[in-house]
Amino acid sequence: MNHRKIVLLLFLLLMAGGGCSDDESSVPVDPGAANNQPLGTSAEDILSEGDFTKLTIELVYTNSFRPEPSSVLGFQNFINGLVNKPGGVAFVERVIADQAGAPFSIEEIRAIEQANRTVFTEDDHLGIYVFFSNGASSNDTQNTVTLGTAYRNTSIVIYQKTLEFITQSEPEILPILEQTTLNHEMGHLMGLVNIQNDDIHAVHEDPQAEKHCIHEDCLMYFDATDVGRQMLQRWTQLRAVPELEIQCLEDLQFKGAL
């Protein structure tokens, strides 16, 4: 093969390679792929100013089961006191129709998210989704109820109907329990407790309730959101949203929190 033929062959190979690259780049990208990851994997992204300088939290609820304004405000203050986002933190509220099929399995909650979520992670902008459910969890029993679940890296469900039902005799504690549930599930998105086995104080993980804090006064204590009905007396007496105990707080700061 002479020199001219070698050059021509190389040129054709380069052209063919370029064509394949163009075809691959035209394949649509799933906008939700970055938000369909295991719980805790976005902890550092949520807390630090590294790859994501802006954060938007989408709060989705139905007309029949809206969160209390004071709970949302307390949740906003909790977030703003921890995340390091030079581009700011935005909160977007959206109303959707009541969802059919309650009580909901976690698979059904995921399907509701897929149908209704509009804020996704893209470029330097991180998105988080919170759904206030108009139905209970299918895991509830006669003795225990689930108030909230963090089930993906940027996804939370709050069982708003359950919250309102169990506090109907003492509605004044609804905002406290509601905000506690919001903050607690957000703590799980931030990696607490030792969700990805990377906390610097793993010793405070409760051996009787994995991924929760052993300290009863901590926001991340197990009974904060997986409440036995008898535990309501505790909330009636507490009258305040629990704070993060120092080891939990230091775990978050290690991941980039303020």
C-alpha positions in Angstrom: 0.0 0.0 0.0 1.5 3.3 -1.0 1.6 6.5 1.0 -1.5 8.1 -0.6 -3.6 5.1 0.1 -2.5 5.0 3.8 -3.5 8.7 4.2 -6.9 8.1 2.5 -7.6 5.1 4.7 -6.8 7.0 7.9 -9.0 9.9 6.7 -11.9 7.5 6.1 -11.5 5.8 9.5 -11.5 9.2 11.2 -14.7 10.2 9.4 -16.4 7.0 10.4 -15.3 7.4 14.0 -16.6 11.0 14.0 -20.0 9.8 12.7 -20.4 7.3 15.5 -19.6 10.0 18.1 -22.2 12.3 16.7 -24.9 9.6 16.7 -24.2 8.8 20.4 -24.4 12.4 21.4 -27.9 12.7 19.9 -29.3 10.0 22.1 -31.8 11.7 24.6 -30.5 11.8 28.2 -32.8 10.8 31.0 -33.3 14.0 33.0 -34.0 12.0 36.2 -30.9 9.7 36.1 -28.9 11.8 38.5 -31.9 11.7 40.9 -32.4 7.9 40.8 -29.5 6.9 42.9 -29.2 5.1 46.3 -30.0 6.9 49.5 -27.0 9.0 50.9 -25.0 9.1 47.7 -25.7 12.8 47.2 -25.0 13.8 50.8 -21.8 15.8 50.0 -23.4 17.3 46.9 -26.3 18.6 49.0 -24.2 20.0 51.8 -21.0 21.3 50.1 -20.3 24.0 47.6 -18.3 21.6 45.4 -20.0 20.5 42.2 -23.4 22.0 42.9 -23.6 25.7 43.8 -27.4 26.0 43.7 -30.2 23.9 45.3 -33.9 23.8 44.6 -36.3 21.8 46.8 -39.6 21.0 45.2 -42.5 20.6 47.7 -45.4 18.7 46.1 -48.8 18.3 47.8 -52.5 18.0 47.2 -55.2 20.5 48.1 -56.6 18.1 50.7 -53.3 17.5 52.5 -51.1 20.6 52.6 -48.2 21.0 55.0 -48.5 23.7 57.7 -46.8 27.0 56.6 -44.9 27.1 59.9 -43.5 23.6 59.2 -42.3 24.6 55.8 -40.7 27.8 57.2 -38.9 25.7 59.9 -37.7 23.3 57.2 -36.4 26.1 55.1 -34.4 27.4 58.1 -33.1 24.0 58.9 -31.8 23.6 55.3 -30.4 27.1 55.1 -28.5 26.6 58.3 -26.6 23.6 57.0 -26.1 23.7 53.2 -23.3 25.6 51.6 -24.7 27.0 48.3 -23.2 30.2 47.0 -25.9 30.3 44.3 -28.7 30.1 46.9 -31.4 27.7 47.9 -34.9 27.9 46.4 -38.1 26.3 47.5 -40.9 25.6 44.9 -44.3 24.6 46.0 -46.7 22.8 43.6 -50.2 21.4 44.0 -51.3 18.2 42.3 -54.4 16.1 42.3 -55.1 13.5 45.0 -53.3 10.3 44.1 -55.3 7.1 43.9 -54.4 3.7 45.3 -53.6 4.5 49.0 -52.2 3.1 51.2 -49.1 3.4 49.1 -46.2 1.0 48.8 -42.8 2.6 48.2 -42.9 1.4 44.6 -46.2 3.4 44.2 -44.5 6.4 45.8 -41.7 6.2 43.2 -44.3 6.0 40.4 -46.0 9.2 41.7 -42.7 10.9 41.7 -42.0 9.9 38.2 -45.3 11.3 37.1 -45.1 14.6 39.0 -41.5 15.6 39.6 -40.4 18.7 37.7 -37.1 19.7 39.4 -34.1 17.6 38.5 -30.3 17.8 39.0 -28.6 19.4 36.1 -25.2 21.1 35.5 -24.4 22.9 38.8 -28.0 22.9 40.0 -29.1 20.2 42.5 -32.8 19.2 42.8 -34.6 17.6 45.7 -38.2 16.4 45.7 -40.6 16.1 48.7 -44.1 14.7 48.3 -46.7 15.2 51.0 -48.8 12.1 50.5 -52.6 12.0 50.6 -52.4 8.4 51.8 -50.7 6.3 54.4 -47.8 3.9 54.0 -48.7 0.3 53.2 -46.2 -0.7 56.0 -48.4 0.7 58.8 -49.8 -1.6 61.4 -52.2 -1.3 64.3 -49.4 -0.3 66.6 -47.0 1.7 64.4 -47.1 4.2 61.6 -44.5 5.6 59.3 -44.5 9.4 59.0 -41.9 9.8 56.3 -39.3 8.0 54.2 -36.2 9.1 52.3 -36.1 6.5 49.5 -33.6 7.9 46.9 -30.6 10.2 46.9 -32.9 13.3 46.5 -36.4 12.0 47.2 -38.6 12.1 50.3 -42.2 11.2 51.0 -44.1 12.7 54.0 -47.2 10.8 54.9 -49.3 13.9 55.5 -52.6 12.2 55.9 -51.1 10.0 58.7 -49.6 13.1 60.4 -53.0 14.8 60.5 -54.8 11.7 61.6 -52.7 10.8 64.6 -52.6 14.5 65.8 -56.3 15.2 65.3 -57.0 15.1 69.1 -54.1 17.6 69.7 -53.7 19.6 66.5 -51.3 22.0 68.1 -48.5 19.3 67.9 -49.0 18.8 64.2 -46.5 21.5 63.1 -43.9 20.1 65.5 -44.3 16.5 64.3 -44.5 17.6 60.7 -41.3 19.7 60.8 -39.5 17.0 62.7 -40.4 14.5 60.0 -39.2 16.8 57.3 -35.9 17.6 59.0 -35.3 13.9 59.9 -35.8 12.6 56.4 -33.6 15.4 55.1 -31.0 14.2 57.5 -31.1 10.8 55.8 -30.6 12.5 52.4 -27.5 14.2 54.0 -26.2 10.8 54.9 -27.2 10.4 58.5 -26.6 8.2 60.3 -23.7 6.4 58.5 -26.0 5.7 55.5 -23.0 5.1 53.2 -20.6 4.0 56.0 -18.6 7.2 55.8 -19.5 9.1 58.9 -16.6 10.2 61.1 -18.6 9.3 64.2 -20.1 5.9 63.2 -20.0 4.9 66.9 -23.3 6.8 67.5 -25.3 4.7 65.0 -27.9 2.8 67.0 -27.2 -1.0 66.8 -30.9 -1.6 67.4 -32.1 0.8 64.7 -29.5 1.0 61.8 -29.0 4.4 60.1 -30.4 6.2 63.2 -28.7 8.0 66.1 -28.5 6.3 69.5 -29.2 9.5 71.4 -32.9 9.9 72.3 -32.9 13.7 72.1 -31.4 13.8 68.6 -33.4 14.6 65.5 -32.1 11.3 63.9 -33.3 9.1 66.7 -35.4 6.2 65.3 -38.7 7.1 67.0 -38.6 10.6 65.5 -40.5 9.5 62.4 -41.3 5.8 62.9 -43.8 6.4 65.6 -45.5 3.9 67.8 -48.9 5.3 68.7 -47.9 5.3 72.3 -45.0 7.7 71.4 -47.4 10.6 70.8 -47.3 11.3 74.5 -43.7 12.1 74.2 -44.4 14.6 71.4 -47.2 16.2 73.5 -44.7 16.8 76.3 -41.8 17.8 74.1 -43.4 20.7 72.2 -40.3 21.4 70.2 -38.5 20.0 67.1 -35.4 18.0 68.1 -32.0 19.3 67.0 -29.1 17.4 65.7 -26.8 16.0 68.4 -23.2 17.1 68.1 -21.8 13.9 66.5 -24.5 14.1 63.8 -23.7 17.7 63.2 -20.0 17.0 63.0 -20.6 14.2 60.5 -22.4 16.7 58.3 -19.7 19.3 58.6 -17.2 16.7 57.5 -19.2 16.3 54.3 -19.1 20.1 53.7 -22.0 21.5 55.8 -21.8 25.0 57.2 
